[in-house]
Amino acid sequence: MNLRRTGSAALLLGTLSLSLMACGSDNSGSSAAPEKSDSSSSAAMNAGADTFGPGCKLIPKDGAGSFNGMATAPVATAASANPLLKTLVAAVGAADLGDTLNSADGITVFAPTDDAFAKIPKKTLDGVLADKATLTKILTHHVVAGQLSPDELAGTHKTLEGDSITVKGSGEEFTVGKENAAVLCGNIPTANATVYVIDTVLMP
């Protein structure tokens, strides 16, 4: 997303690193992120093979926004190429979280679609986008430590914001948070994160 690193962004990055070291899934024996291949091209070869959900058909077949393209880019950059996530990308930019997310090592991101943000009244959404502190709190509520595979997804997980989020379901059907946000396309790999695209914005 080519966001300029500022003093506040650097502080957020330090906070993110410490938070991710401390937080993890309540139902997991370890908060360590799975090891990733050193080869980006190798990771891209099978990108999308294990994704699931009705929204996956909306992902481009090629280019930066495709599964292969996103697999080789850090998560905020990957999201910027995804046609379903334009509002989320704008929100991440407004909160100066792009560099922070791109620099994180091993996270899971629950990514609301444009339609998810459209459920919020425009006046309310505009107010949130203009309030950096509130926006940061909401966005970090969508991030948990570790790259969770579908069989690790169900359970209660500590968020970067500091609270917890509960995922219910199994197989290829999951809901997230008290909002019961449905996973539209799950298990999307990026260079440093696993993404689950959801149909509702999660509130702390």
C-alpha positions as CSV (number, residue, x, y, z in Angstrom):
1,M,0.0,0.0,0.0
2,N,3.2,2.2,0.0
3,L,2.2,3.9,3.3
4,R,4.9,6.2,4.6
5,R,6.3,5.0,7.9
6,T,5.8,7.6,10.6
7,G,6.8,7.8,14.3
8,S,3.4,6.6,15.3
9,A,3.5,3.7,12.8
10,A,6.9,2.6,14.2
11,L,5.4,2.7,17.7
12,L,2.5,0.6,16.5
13,L,4.9,-1.9,14.9
14,G,6.7,-2.3,18.2
15,T,3.4,-2.7,20.0
16,L,2.3,-5.3,17.4
17,S,5.4,-7.3,17.8
18,L,5.1,-7.4,21.6
19,S,1.3,-8.2,21.4
20,L,1.8,-11.0,19.0
21,M,4.5,-12.6,21.2
22,A,2.0,-12.5,24.1
23,C,-1.2,-13.4,22.5
24,G,-2.5,-16.6,20.9
25,S,-5.4,-19.0,20.8
26,D,-6.9,-20.0,24.1
27,N,-7.4,-23.5,22.7
28,S,-3.9,-24.0,21.4
29,G,-0.9,-25.3,23.1
30,S,1.5,-22.9,21.4
31,S,1.2,-19.4,19.9
32,A,4.1,-19.9,17.6
33,A,3.4,-19.3,14.0
34,P,3.8,-22.2,11.6
35,E,7.1,-22.3,9.6
36,K,6.8,-20.9,6.1
37,S,8.7,-21.8,3.0
38,D,11.6,-19.6,2.2
39,S,10.5,-19.6,-1.5
40,S,7.7,-17.2,-2.4
41,S,7.3,-18.8,-5.8
42,S,6.9,-22.2,-4.1
43,A,4.2,-20.8,-1.8
44,A,2.4,-19.4,-4.8
45,M,2.3,-22.7,-6.7
46,N,-0.4,-24.2,-4.6
47,A,-2.1,-20.9,-3.5
48,G,-5.8,-21.2,-3.5
49,A,-5.8,-25.0,-3.4
50,D,-7.1,-25.2,0.1
51,T,-9.4,-22.1,0.1
52,F,-13.1,-22.5,0.6
53,G,-16.4,-20.6,0.6
54,P,-18.8,-19.1,-1.9
55,G,-16.8,-15.8,-2.1
56,C,-13.7,-17.5,-3.5
57,K,-15.2,-17.5,-6.9
58,L,-15.0,-13.7,-6.9
59,I,-11.2,-13.7,-6.5
60,P,-9.4,-12.9,-9.8
61,K,-7.9,-15.8,-11.7
62,D,-4.6,-14.1,-12.3
63,G,-2.7,-10.9,-11.4
64,A,-1.8,-9.4,-8.0
65,G,-5.3,-10.0,-6.7
66,S,-5.4,-13.7,-7.5
67,F,-4.6,-16.4,-5.0
68,N,-1.1,-16.8,-6.5
69,G,-0.5,-13.1,-6.5
70,M,-1.6,-12.6,-2.9
71,A,0.4,-15.5,-1.7
72,T,3.7,-13.7,-2.5
73,A,2.8,-10.3,-1.0
74,P,2.5,-9.3,2.7
75,V,-1.0,-9.1,3.9
76,A,-1.8,-5.3,3.6
77,T,-0.3,-5.2,0.1
78,A,-2.2,-8.4,-0.8
79,A,-5.5,-6.9,0.4
80,S,-4.9,-3.8,-1.7
81,A,-5.1,-6.0,-4.8
82,N,-8.2,-7.8,-3.7
83,P,-11.4,-6.4,-5.3
84,L,-13.6,-7.4,-2.4
85,L,-11.6,-5.4,0.2
86,K,-11.4,-1.8,-1.0
87,T,-13.0,-0.2,2.0
88,L,-10.9,-2.3,4.4
89,V,-7.8,-1.2,2.5
90,A,-8.9,2.5,2.9
91,A,-9.5,1.9,6.6
92,V,-6.0,0.4,7.1
93,G,-4.5,3.3,5.3
94,A,-6.5,5.8,7.4
95,A,-5.2,4.1,10.6
96,D,-1.6,3.9,9.3
97,L,-1.6,0.2,9.9
98,G,-0.3,-0.9,6.5
99,D,3.4,-1.1,7.4
100,T,2.5,-2.7,10.7
101,L,0.5,-5.5,9.2
102,N,3.0,-6.1,6.4
103,S,5.8,-6.4,8.9
104,A,4.0,-8.8,11.3
105,D,5.2,-12.4,11.2
106,G,2.5,-15.0,11.3
107,I,-1.0,-13.6,11.8
108,T,-4.6,-14.4,10.9
109,V,-6.7,-11.6,9.6
110,F,-10.5,-11.6,9.4
111,A,-11.1,-9.3,6.5
112,P,-14.6,-7.6,6.1
113,T,-15.7,-7.1,2.5
114,D,-16.9,-3.8,1.0
115,D,-20.5,-5.1,1.4
116,A,-19.8,-5.7,5.1
117,F,-18.7,-2.1,5.6
118,A,-21.8,-1.0,3.6
119,K,-24.0,-2.4,6.3
120,I,-22.8,0.4,8.6
121,P,-24.7,3.7,8.1
122,K,-22.6,6.0,6.0
123,K,-22.5,8.8,8.7
124,T,-21.3,6.3,11.3
125,L,-18.7,4.8,9.0
126,D,-17.4,8.2,7.9
127,G,-17.1,9.1,11.6
128,V,-15.1,6.0,12.4
129,L,-12.8,6.4,9.4
130,A,-12.1,9.9,10.7
131,D,-11.3,8.8,14.2
132,K,-7.9,7.1,14.1
133,A,-8.0,5.7,17.7
134,T,-11.4,4.1,17.2
135,L,-10.5,2.8,13.8
136,T,-7.3,1.3,15.0
137,K,-9.2,-0.5,17.9
138,I,-11.7,-1.9,15.4
139,L,-9.1,-3.1,12.9
140,T,-6.8,-4.7,15.4
141,H,-9.8,-6.6,16.7
142,H,-9.8,-8.4,13.4
143,V,-6.2,-9.7,13.9
144,V,-5.0,-12.7,15.9
145,A,-1.6,-14.3,16.3
146,G,-0.6,-17.4,14.3
147,Q,-1.6,-18.4,10.8
148,L,-4.7,-20.5,11.7
149,S,-5.7,-23.3,9.4
150,P,-9.3,-24.3,9.1
151,D,-8.9,-27.1,11.7
152,E,-7.4,-24.6,14.2
153,L,-10.0,-21.9,13.5
154,A,-12.9,-22.9,15.8
155,G,-12.3,-21.6,19.4
156,T,-11.6,-18.5,21.3
157,H,-8.6,-16.4,20.2
158,K,-7.0,-13.3,21.7
159,T,-6.9,-10.4,19.3
160,L,-4.2,-7.8,18.7
161,E,-6.6,-5.2,20.2
162,G,-6.4,-7.2,23.5
163,D,-9.8,-8.7,23.8
164,S,-11.0,-12.1,22.6
165,I,-12.9,-13.4,19.6
166,T,-14.8,-16.6,19.2
167,V,-15.1,-18.6,16.0
168,K,-17.7,-21.3,15.7
169,G,-18.1,-24.0,13.1
170,S,-16.1,-26.7,11.3
171,G,-15.3,-28.0,7.8
172,E,-16.0,-25.2,5.4
173,E,-18.7,-23.3,7.5
174,F,-17.6,-20.9,10.1
175,T,-19.0,-17.8,11.9
176,V,-16.9,-15.2,13.6
177,G,-17.5,-13.1,16.7
178,K,-20.7,-12.1,18.4
179,E,-21.9,-10.8,15.1
180,N,-21.8,-14.3,13.7
181,A,-20.0,-13.0,10.6
182,A,-19.9,-15.7,7.9
183,V,-16.6,-16.7,6.3
184,L,-17.1,-16.1,2.6
185,C,-13.7,-17.2,1.5
186,G,-11.3,-18.8,3.9
187,N,-7.7,-19.9,4.3
188,I,-6.3,-17.4,1.8
189,P,-2.5,-17.4,2.1
190,T,-0.4,-14.3,1.9
191,A,3.4,-14.0,2.5
192,N,2.9,-13.4,6.3
193,A,-0.7,-14.1,7.1
194,T,-3.8,-16.3,6.5
195,V,-6.9,-14.4,5.6
196,Y,-10.5,-15.2,6.1
197,V,-12.9,-12.9,4.2
198,I,-16.1,-12.2,6.2
199,D,-19.4,-10.6,5.5
200,T,-19.7,-8.4,8.6
201,V,-17.5,-5.9,10.4
202,L,-16.5,-7.2,13.9
203,M,-16.8,-4.7,16.7
204,P,-14.7,-4.8,19.9
